[in-house]
Amino acid sequence: MKNLGIITACLALTLMSASASAQKYNGVVDKTVAVVGNEMISLSDVEAEVEIMRAQGMISSSSDYGTRCELLENMMTSKLFLMQARVDSLSVSNDMVEATLNQRMDYARTTFGGDEQAAAHYGKPLYKLRQEWREQLQDQSLAQQEQQEIANNIPEITPFDVKQYLDTADVSSLPQIPIKYKMSQICVYPDRAAASIAVKEKLLSIRERILNGEKFSTLARLYSEDPGSARRGGELGMASKNIFWPAFSDAAMSLKPGIISQIVETPDGFHIIDVIEKNGDMFNARHILMKPKYTKEDRDKAFARLDSIRTAIDTGKIAFDLAARFYSEDAASRTNGGQMADPATGSAYFEIDQIKPQDYAAVQDLEEGQISQPIESTDNEGKAGRDGNLVYKIVRLDKIIPSHVASFEHDYSDLLGQVTNIKQNEALKKFVKEKIGTTYIVIDPLFKDCEFVERGWVDKIRKEQ
């Protein structure tokens, strides 16, 4: 559905470049470039999206005419869904809108270093910016809901539909099912309590050195394990309290400048904090982060235990699934006899890019039913974008499904998904085509050379010239 997708700028932190706009469009800084029903789209709306894409590295040049054409078509399409949503009396989830709005505002204030700086960057008071962004998010929510309503209202896809698709589709268009692995594991965690005590003792000694006159920033450069802030002497910059772990924010907000915190524990590790400045619900602080360290002795002890379990399984003294229930310390897989499942989908089958690199290295040369040597890996408990907690494990390769062209007998769910997507996309395209034909639409001649996906837009330009 990419051609009909709504362009949603969830963290739009860059301003429209007026000079770029003027250069591209012969001195025109802003104007209305499209009217769809009673909805208008301005040139600055298009340019703002261009700048967002450029800032995010999605395009290399901000002077791409084709990109502007694609963005305008997506915006006009979104307006069609928005108008229908209002006709259908769909309602906005205000809680979701406010949550997203608050995230966007916090991110903007943090990026620019405070309320005044953010207001100066956007050229308007934050209350007005908040109001504008709230309206945008409400419109986006309604348009997305309408798309979902149309997609969900297609006739139910039956096995006959899937079979008919297989019989009529070109073989080259059928999905290629990648190789998949089914695995089970037995996990042992290192002694976090002992490692935590050791790192706390080290942080306390660093805190004592600061209290005795050594510079916080110098020690942060030497010892902090937060690479982003360590090179700045531990300084985080003025930021909203809402972007940090609650324990960290609560500790920082309770401190007076110059007072060094006690040790604060978060999922990232252990911190000591020095608040530099506070302003409302924002603060700038330095911190030193240290994480529990595990020794070779921890690793050897866990490996010896896992090797003993592996030997017992190989010699038939205990079944793998029973050993997992007795000995594994991973709660999620232990109850299923060690069977691993994708936390996002619940599926027991993993594609290569869904498997942790350490786990894949352990099983890639195994045959079905074989068990790996003990390995060091991570669990799934880490914060998004970061490794989880250290874990030692043995992994059994239960089954390999080789890569193949999807078949009705073995890949019905994959084919069902593909046929459903095709039918939904057809329904959305039909809706857009019909609405273009019955809706008052004016498109500025600036976009007369656009190669729109839906030809009906081009017809509107020609009629208005």
LOGUPA-413865 format. One record per residue (C-alpha): x negated, y, z negated; residue in three letters; residue number from 0. Coordinates in nm, 3 decimals, m for minus. Layout:
<patis>
        px        py        pz   res     n
         X         Y         Z   ALA   NUM
...
</patis>
This chain:
<patis>
        px        py        pz   res     n
     0.000     0.000     0.000   MET     0
    m0.302     0.229     0.027   LYS     1
    m0.154     0.442     0.307   ASN     2
     0.152     0.515     0.095   LEU     3
    m0.027     0.550    m0.237   GLY     4
     0.015     0.866    m0.438   ILE     5
    m0.307     1.056    m0.491   ILE     6
    m0.324     1.103    m0.869   THR     7
    m0.599     1.325    m1.008   ALA     8
    m0.591     1.212    m1.370   CYS     9
    m0.898     1.410    m1.472   LEU    10
    m0.894     1.707    m1.235   ALA    11
    m1.173     1.919    m1.379   LEU    12
    m1.298     2.107    m1.075   THR    13
    m1.154     2.425    m0.926   LEU    14
    m1.064     2.467    m0.563   MET    15
    m1.358     2.620    m0.378   SER    16
    m1.211     2.933    m0.221   ALA    17
    m1.524     3.004    m0.017   SER    18
    m1.520     2.654     0.135   ALA    19
    m1.152     2.696     0.214   SER    20
    m1.212     3.030     0.380   ALA    21
    m1.501     2.895     0.585   GLN    22
    m1.306     2.593     0.703   LYS    23
    m0.987     2.777     0.792   TYR    24
    m1.113     3.102     0.941   ASN    25
    m1.087     3.316     0.630   GLY    26
    m0.753     3.181     0.503   VAL    27
    m0.795     3.142     0.127   VAL    28
    m0.448     3.011     0.040   ASP    29
    m0.110     2.962     0.200   LYS    30
     0.176     2.713     0.214   THR    31
     0.076     2.439     0.458   VAL    32
     0.374     2.207     0.425   ALA    33
     0.737     2.221     0.317   VAL    34
     0.910     1.890     0.245   VAL    35
     1.275     1.949     0.157   GLY    36
     1.257     2.203    m0.123   ASN    37
     0.901     2.107    m0.220   GLU    38
     0.598     2.307    m0.107   MET    39
     0.231     2.212    m0.070   ILE    40
    m0.031     2.487    m0.063   SER    41
    m0.374     2.487     0.096   LEU    42
    m0.524     2.525    m0.252   SER    43
    m0.348     2.201    m0.355   ASP    44
    m0.525     2.017    m0.073   VAL    45
    m0.859     2.186    m0.145   GLU    46
    m0.839     2.102    m0.515   ALA    47
    m0.804     1.734    m0.426   GLU    48
    m1.098     1.760    m0.184   VAL    49
    m1.317     1.908    m0.458   GLU    50
    m1.213     1.637    m0.702   ILE    51
    m1.308     1.365    m0.452   MET    52
    m1.640     1.535    m0.380   ARG    53
    m1.720     1.573    m0.751   ALA    54
    m1.643     1.204    m0.805   GLN    55
    m1.872     1.103    m0.517   GLY    56
    m1.585     0.969    m0.307   MET    57
    m1.684     1.193    m0.015   ILE    58
    m2.025     1.341     0.068   SER    59
    m1.904     1.657     0.240   SER    60
    m1.631     1.900     0.140   SER    61
    m1.575     2.007     0.503   SER    62
    m1.417     1.683     0.631   ASP    63
    m1.102     1.762     0.830   TYR    64
    m0.993     1.398     0.838   GLY    65
    m1.000     1.378     0.459   THR    66
    m0.773     1.682     0.438   ARG    67
    m0.532     1.522     0.682   CYS    68
    m0.517     1.204     0.477   GLU    69
    m0.466     1.399     0.153   LEU    70
    m0.190     1.612     0.302   LEU    71
    m0.009     1.304     0.431   GLU    72
    m0.030     1.140     0.089   ASN    73
     0.100     1.458    m0.075   MET    74
     0.392     1.488     0.168   MET    75
     0.475     1.120     0.121   THR    76
     0.471     1.170    m0.255   SER    77
     0.717     1.457    m0.218   LYS    78
     0.960     1.226    m0.034   LEU    79
     0.950     0.978    m0.321   PHE    80
     0.982     1.260    m0.575   LEU    81
     1.297     1.398    m0.414   MET    82
     1.455     1.054    m0.399   GLN    83
     1.366     0.994    m0.764   ALA    84
     1.561     1.307    m0.855   ARG    85
     1.856     1.192    m0.646   VAL    86
     1.842     0.855    m0.824   ASP    87
     1.827     1.034    m1.162   SER    88
     1.510     0.855    m1.270   LEU    89
     1.374     0.977    m1.600   SER    90
     1.021     1.061    m1.704   VAL    91
     0.852     0.885    m1.994   SER    92
     0.760     1.197    m2.188   ASN    93
     0.548     1.001    m2.435   ASP    94
     0.329     0.866    m2.155   MET    95
     0.307     1.207    m1.989   VAL    96
     0.204     1.375    m2.313   GLU    97
    m0.054     1.107    m2.387   ALA    98
    m0.211     1.146    m2.042   THR    99
    m0.188     1.524    m2.067   LEU   100
    m0.365     1.527    m2.402   ASN   101
    m0.642     1.306    m2.264   GLN   102
    m0.685     1.539    m1.967   ARG   103
    m0.691     1.850    m2.188   MET   104
    m0.937     1.693    m2.434   ASP   105
    m1.162     1.591    m2.147   TYR   106
    m1.152     1.941    m1.995   ALA   107
    m1.224     2.113    m2.327   ARG   108
    m1.509     1.872    m2.394   THR   109
    m1.655     1.906    m2.044   THR   110
    m1.670     2.286    m2.060   PHE   111
    m1.762     2.312    m2.429   GLY   112
    m1.447     2.454    m2.586   GLY   113
    m1.111     2.624    m2.530   ASP   114
    m1.248     2.961    m2.418   GLU   115
    m1.493     2.805    m2.175   GLN   116
    m1.228     2.578    m2.024   ALA   117
    m0.986     2.870    m1.988   ALA   118
    m1.259     3.076    m1.819   ALA   119
    m1.339     2.791    m1.579   HIS   120
    m0.978     2.745    m1.472   TYR   121
    m0.906     3.118    m1.475   GLY   122
    m0.594     3.090    m1.691   LYS   123
    m0.496     3.039    m2.057   PRO   124
    m0.492     2.678    m2.169   LEU   125
    m0.120     2.692    m2.255   TYR   126
    m0.048     2.777    m1.892   LYS   127
    m0.285     2.508    m1.766   LEU   128
    m0.118     2.258    m1.996   ARG   129
     0.224     2.357    m1.858   GLN   130
     0.107     2.318    m1.497   GLU   131
    m0.055     1.982    m1.561   TRP   132
     0.253     1.861    m1.749   ARG   133
     0.471     1.943    m1.446   GLU   134
     0.226     1.766    m1.214   GLN   135
     0.220     1.455    m1.431   LEU   136
     0.600     1.450    m1.457   GLN   137
     0.629     1.470    m1.078   ASP   138
     0.369     1.197    m1.034   GLN   139
     0.552     0.976    m1.282   SER   140
     0.884     1.019    m1.102   LEU   141
     0.733     0.954    m0.758   ALA   142
     0.555     0.643    m0.880   GLN   143
     0.872     0.514    m1.043   GLN   144
     1.064     0.561    m0.718   GLU   145
     0.797     0.370    m0.527   GLN   146
     0.825     0.090    m0.781   GLN   147
     1.205     0.091    m0.754   GLU   148
     1.187     0.049    m0.376   ILE   149
     0.918    m0.219    m0.400   ALA   150
     1.111    m0.412    m0.664   ASN   151
     1.437    m0.406    m0.467   ASN   152
     1.315    m0.620    m0.178   ILE   153
     1.496    m0.956    m0.144   PRO   154
     1.345    m1.231    m0.357   GLU   155
     1.061    m1.407    m0.175   ILE   156
     1.133    m1.778    m0.137   THR   157
     0.910    m2.075    m0.048   PRO   158
     1.072    m2.062     0.297   PHE   159
     0.945    m1.704     0.342   ASP   160
     0.593    m1.811     0.245   VAL   161
     0.606    m2.110     0.481   LYS   162
     0.735    m1.891     0.763   GLN   163
     0.452    m1.646     0.702   TYR   164
     0.199    m1.930     0.724   LEU   165
     0.354    m2.059     1.048   ASP   166
     0.356    m1.720     1.221   THR   167
     0.049    m1.542     1.084   ALA   168
    m0.281    m1.535     1.267   ASP   169
    m0.525    m1.765     1.090   VAL   170
    m0.775    m1.478     1.060   SER   171
    m0.519    m1.279     0.858   SER   172
    m0.467    m1.551     0.599   LEU   173
    m0.636    m1.486     0.265   PRO   174
    m0.972    m1.651     0.208   GLN   175
    m0.963    m1.793    m0.144   ILE   176
    m1.305    m1.743    m0.305   PRO   177
    m1.482    m2.016    m0.498   ILE   178
    m1.337    m2.047    m0.848   LYS   179
    m1.464    m2.200    m1.168   TYR   180
    m1.281    m2.349    m1.465   LYS   181
    m1.490    m2.362    m1.783   MET   182
    m1.477    m2.441    m2.154   SER   183
    m1.707    m2.316    m2.428   GLN   184
    m1.817    m2.369    m2.786   ILE   185
    m1.938    m2.048    m2.950   CYS   186
    m2.145    m1.963    m3.256   VAL   187
    m2.191    m1.607    m3.379   TYR   188
    m2.508    m1.483    m3.547   PRO   189
    m2.499    m1.370    m3.910   ASP   190
    m2.380    m1.013    m3.861   ARG   191
    m2.372    m0.944    m4.235   ALA   192
    m2.747    m0.992    m4.276   ALA   193
    m2.825    m0.791    m3.962   ALA   194
    m2.592    m0.514    m4.078   SER   195
    m2.763    m0.491    m4.415   ILE   196
    m3.101    m0.459    m4.244   ALA   197
    m2.991    m0.179    m4.012   VAL   198
    m2.817     0.007    m4.296   LYS   199
    m3.135    m0.003    m4.501   GLU   200
    m3.328     0.144    m4.209   LYS   201
    m3.070     0.420    m4.159   LEU   202
    m3.077     0.503    m4.530   LEU   203
    m3.455     0.545    m4.515   SER   204
    m3.417     0.777    m4.214   ILE   205
    m3.148     0.974    m4.397   ARG   206
    m3.382     1.009    m4.695   GLU   207
    m3.657     1.145    m4.469   ARG   208
    m3.415     1.408    m4.333   ILE   209
    m3.311     1.510    m4.684   LEU   210
    m3.680     1.545    m4.768   ASN   211
    m3.733     1.795    m4.487   GLY   212
    m3.796     1.608    m4.162   GLU   213
    m3.599     1.730    m3.861   LYS   214
    m3.285     1.536    m3.773   PHE   215
    m3.343     1.599    m3.401   SER   216
    m3.696     1.460    m3.410   THR   217
    m3.589     1.140    m3.583   LEU   218
    m3.293     1.105    m3.347   ALA   219
    m3.531     1.111    m3.050   ARG   220
    m3.744     0.845    m3.216   LEU   221
    m3.483     0.607    m3.352   TYR   222
    m3.133     0.664    m3.211   SER   223
    m3.002     0.389    m2.984   GLU   224
    m2.759     0.620    m2.806   ASP   225
    m2.967     0.698    m2.494   PRO   226
    m2.735     0.976    m2.381   GLY   227
    m2.778     1.189    m2.692   SER   228
    m3.116     1.068    m2.821   ALA   229
    m3.312     1.270    m2.566   ARG   230
    m3.120     1.579    m2.681   ARG   231
    m3.215     1.521    m3.042   GLY   232
    m2.890     1.334    m3.107   GLY   233
    m2.672     1.630    m3.009   GLU   234
    m2.334     1.536    m2.857   LEU   235
    m2.213     1.882    m2.754   GLY   236
    m1.887     2.052    m2.841   MET   237
    m1.613     1.794    m2.792   ALA   238
    m1.259     1.709    m2.895   SER   239
    m1.240     1.477    m3.193   LYS   240
    m1.001     1.258    m2.996   ASN   241
    m1.269     1.125    m2.760   ILE   242
    m1.464     0.955    m3.042   PHE   243
    m1.391     0.652    m3.255   TRP   244
    m1.153     0.760    m3.539   PRO   245
    m1.405     0.669    m3.811   ALA   246
    m1.669     0.886    m3.646   PHE   247
    m1.432     1.182    m3.595   SER   248
    m1.293     1.162    m3.948   ASP   249
    m1.643     1.164    m4.095   ALA   250
    m1.760     1.452    m3.876   ALA   251
    m1.453     1.666    m3.940   MET   252
    m1.495     1.623    m4.317   SER   253
    m1.857     1.744    m4.316   LEU   254
    m1.985     2.095    m4.362   LYS   255
    m2.265     2.206    m4.129   PRO   256
    m2.603     2.103    m4.265   GLY   257
    m2.468     1.814    m4.475   ILE   258
    m2.585     1.470    m4.364   ILE   259
    m2.316     1.203    m4.371   SER   260
    m2.334     0.869    m4.540   GLN   261
    m2.354     0.571    m4.306   ILE   262
    m2.050     0.550    m4.076   VAL   263
    m1.960     0.225    m3.903   GLU   264
    m1.786     0.214    m3.564   THR   265
    m1.762    m0.058    m3.296   PRO   266
    m2.075     0.099    m3.141   ASP   267
    m2.285     0.036    m3.453   GLY   268
    m2.389     0.243    m3.755   PHE   269
    m2.436     0.620    m3.756   HIS   270
    m2.553     0.909    m3.969   ILE   271
    m2.404     1.242    m3.863   ILE   272
    m2.506     1.607    m3.890   ASP   273
    m2.233     1.854    m3.791   VAL   274
    m2.363     2.168    m3.618   ILE   275
    m2.036     2.352    m3.554   GLU   276
    m1.661     2.303    m3.590   LYS   277
    m1.382     2.488    m3.411   ASN   278
    m1.027     2.368    m3.470   GLY   279
    m1.012     2.003    m3.368   ASP   280
    m1.344     2.024    m3.184   MET   281
    m1.694     1.981    m3.317   PHE   282
    m2.056     1.963    m3.210   ASN   283
    m2.267     1.714    m3.402   ALA   284
    m2.594     1.527    m3.396   ARG   285
    m2.600     1.158    m3.476   HIS   286
    m2.844     0.871    m3.503   ILE   287
    m2.699     0.541    m3.387   LEU   288
    m2.849     0.206    m3.480   MET   289
    m2.714    m0.139    m3.399   LYS   290
    m2.756    m0.469    m3.581   PRO   291
    m3.058    m0.662    m3.458   LYS   292
    m3.079    m1.036    m3.442   TYR   293
    m3.405    m1.222    m3.483   THR   294
    m3.559    m1.519    m3.306   LYS   295
    m3.477    m1.713    m3.622   GLU   296
    m3.106    m1.633    m3.577   ASP   297
    m3.125    m1.751    m3.217   ARG   298
    m3.317    m2.069    m3.296   ASP   299
    m3.077    m2.160    m3.576   LYS   300
    m2.771    m2.116    m3.353   ALA   301
    m2.933    m2.300    m3.061   PHE   302
    m3.022    m2.594    m3.286   ALA   303
    m2.664    m2.620    m3.407   ARG   304
    m2.524    m2.601    m3.052   LEU   305
    m2.775    m2.852    m2.925   ASP   306
    m2.666    m3.093    m3.197   SER   307
    m2.300    m3.049    m3.098   ILE   308
    m2.391    m3.097    m2.730   ARG   309
    m2.575    m3.421    m2.809   THR   310
    m2.278    m3.553    m3.007   ALA   311
    m2.049    m3.482    m2.711   ILE   312
    m2.287    m3.639    m2.456   ASP   313
    m2.322    m3.956    m2.664   THR   314
    m1.947    m3.992    m2.703   GLY   315
    m1.936    m3.930    m3.077   LYS   316
    m1.683    m3.650    m3.032   ILE   317
    m1.479    m3.510    m2.743   ALA   318
    m1.557    m3.160    m2.621   PHE   319
    m1.211    m3.020    m2.693   ASP   320
    m1.213    m3.165    m3.045   LEU   321
    m1.563    m3.027    m3.108   ALA   322
    m1.443    m2.686    m2.990   ALA   323
    m1.152    m2.692    m3.235   ARG   324
    m1.382    m2.793    m3.521   PHE   325
    m1.698    m2.594    m3.453   TYR   326
    m1.635    m2.304    m3.215   SER   327
    m1.614    m1.961    m3.376   GLU   328
    m1.437    m1.796    m3.081   ASP   329
    m1.073    m1.774    m3.191   ALA   330
    m0.935    m1.712    m2.841   ALA   331
    m1.071    m2.033    m2.683   SER   332
    m1.099    m2.257    m2.990   ARG   333
    m0.725    m2.325    m3.014   THR   334
    m0.724    m2.438    m2.647   ASN   335
    m1.001    m2.690    m2.699   GLY   336
    m1.259    m2.439    m2.581   GLY   337
    m1.092    m2.359    m2.248   GLN   338
    m1.186    m2.011    m2.132   MET   339
    m0.925    m1.774    m1.989   ALA   340
    m0.945    m1.438    m1.821   ASP   341
    m0.826    m1.190    m2.089   PRO   342
    m0.671    m0.968    m1.821   ALA   343
    m0.465    m1.232    m1.639   THR   344
    m0.461    m1.536    m1.865   GLY   345
    m0.583    m1.750    m1.575   SER   346
    m0.815    m2.042    m1.652   ALA   347
    m0.989    m1.998    m1.314   TYR   348
    m1.261    m1.739    m1.264   PHE   349
    m1.410    m1.592    m0.949   GLU   350
    m1.784    m1.530    m0.964   ILE   351
    m1.752    m1.156    m1.028   ASP   352
    m1.520    m1.228    m1.323   GLN   353
    m1.780    m1.442    m1.500   ILE   354
    m2.039    m1.286    m1.729   LYS   355
    m2.383    m1.306    m1.562   PRO   356
    m2.527    m1.511    m1.851   GLN   357
    m2.241    m1.762    m1.830   ASP   358
    m2.266    m1.793    m1.452   TYR   359
    m2.642    m1.851    m1.471   ALA   360
    m2.568    m2.137    m1.712   ALA   361
    m2.311    m2.318    m1.494   VAL   362
    m2.407    m2.238    m1.134   GLN   363
    m2.620    m2.553    m1.096   ASP   364
    m2.397    m2.783    m1.302   LEU   365
    m2.169    m3.052    m1.167   GLU   366
    m1.813    m3.089    m1.288   GLU   367
    m1.804    m3.224    m1.643   GLY   368
    m2.162    m3.127    m1.727   GLN   369
    m2.247    m2.907    m2.026   ILE   370
    m2.503    m2.628    m2.020   SER   371
    m2.797    m2.585    m2.250   GLN   372
    m2.734    m2.332    m2.532   PRO   373
    m2.734    m1.974    m2.402   ILE   374
    m2.710    m1.621    m2.536   GLU   375
    m2.412    m1.424    m2.406   SER   376
    m2.146    m1.171    m2.510   THR   377
    m1.781    m1.201    m2.605   ASP   378
    m1.490    m0.986    m2.483   ASN   379
    m1.464    m0.760    m2.786   GLU   380
    m1.675    m0.469    m2.660   GLY   381
    m1.545    m0.122    m2.586   LYS   382
    m1.451    m0.068    m2.220   ALA   383
    m1.760    m0.043    m2.006   GLY   384
    m1.991    m0.187    m2.272   ARG   385
    m2.114    m0.530    m2.368   ASP   386
    m1.923    m0.717    m2.631   GLY   387
    m2.070    m0.879    m2.941   ASN   388
    m2.364    m1.115    m2.919   LEU   389
    m2.265    m1.481    m2.914   VAL   390
    m2.447    m1.811    m2.863   TYR   391
    m2.266    m2.084    m2.671   LYS   392
    m2.265    m2.398    m2.466   ILE   393
    m2.046    m2.403    m2.157   VAL   394
    m1.888    m2.701    m1.982   ARG   395
    m1.808    m2.672    m1.613   LEU   396
    m1.462    m2.829    m1.592   ASP   397
    m1.377    m2.779    m1.227   LYS   398
    m1.495    m2.606    m0.908   ILE   399
    m1.251    m2.504    m0.637   ILE   400
    m1.456    m2.436    m0.319   PRO   401
    m1.386    m2.131    m0.106   SER   402
    m1.115    m2.204     0.153   HIS   403
    m0.836    m2.058     0.363   VAL   404
    m0.519    m2.039     0.157   ALA   405
    m0.280    m2.330     0.198   SER   406
     0.083    m2.374     0.098   PHE   407
     0.005    m2.682    m0.111   GLU   408
    m0.282    m2.543    m0.318   HIS   409
    m0.251    m2.165    m0.314   ASP   410
     0.119    m2.092    m0.322   TYR   411
     0.087    m1.818    m0.589   SER   412
    m0.179    m1.635    m0.387   ASP   413
     0.030    m1.657    m0.071   LEU   414
     0.342    m1.552    m0.260   LEU   415
     0.156    m1.242    m0.375   GLY   416
     0.042    m1.162    m0.022   GLN   417
     0.388    m1.204     0.128   VAL   418
     0.540    m0.997    m0.151   THR   419
     0.289    m0.717    m0.086   ASN   420
     0.366    m0.726     0.286   ILE   421
     0.742    m0.705     0.228   LYS   422
     0.703    m0.426    m0.028   GLN   423
     0.477    m0.229     0.203   ASN   424
     0.726    m0.271     0.487   GLU   425
     1.006    m0.142     0.262   ALA   426
     0.801     0.162     0.160   LEU   427
     0.706     0.239     0.520   LYS   428
     1.069     0.207     0.627   LYS   429
     1.175     0.446     0.350   PHE   430
     0.914     0.704     0.453   VAL   431
     1.000     0.680     0.821   LYS   432
     1.372     0.724     0.756   GLU   433
     1.320     1.014     0.516   LYS   434
     1.092     1.198     0.759   ILE   435
     1.370     1.179     1.014   GLY   436
     1.638     1.317     0.782   THR   437
     1.443     1.567     0.569   THR   438
     1.367     1.930     0.648   TYR   439
     0.990     1.935     0.701   ILE   440
     0.756     2.207     0.822   VAL   441
     0.382     2.146     0.867   ILE   442
     0.142     2.433     0.934   ASP   443
    m0.039     2.431     1.272   PRO   444
    m0.369     2.419     1.078   LEU   445
    m0.304     2.044     1.066   PHE   446
    m0.191     2.000     1.426   LYS   447
    m0.495     1.785     1.513   ASP   448
    m0.441     1.539     1.229   CYS   449
    m0.404     1.171     1.316   GLU   450
    m0.137     1.087     1.061   PHE   451
    m0.060     0.722     0.992   VAL   452
     0.313     0.789     1.024   GLU   453
     0.372     0.948     1.363   ARG   454
     0.688     1.120     1.242   GLY   455
     0.477     1.387     1.072   TRP   456
     0.320     1.478     1.409   VAL   457
     0.664     1.518     1.562   ASP   458
     0.751     1.770     1.290   LYS   459
     0.449     1.982     1.377   ILE   460
     0.537     1.986     1.743   ARG   461
     0.898     2.086     1.676   LYS   462
     0.792     2.380     1.459   GLU   463
     0.533     2.522     1.699   GLN   464
</patis>
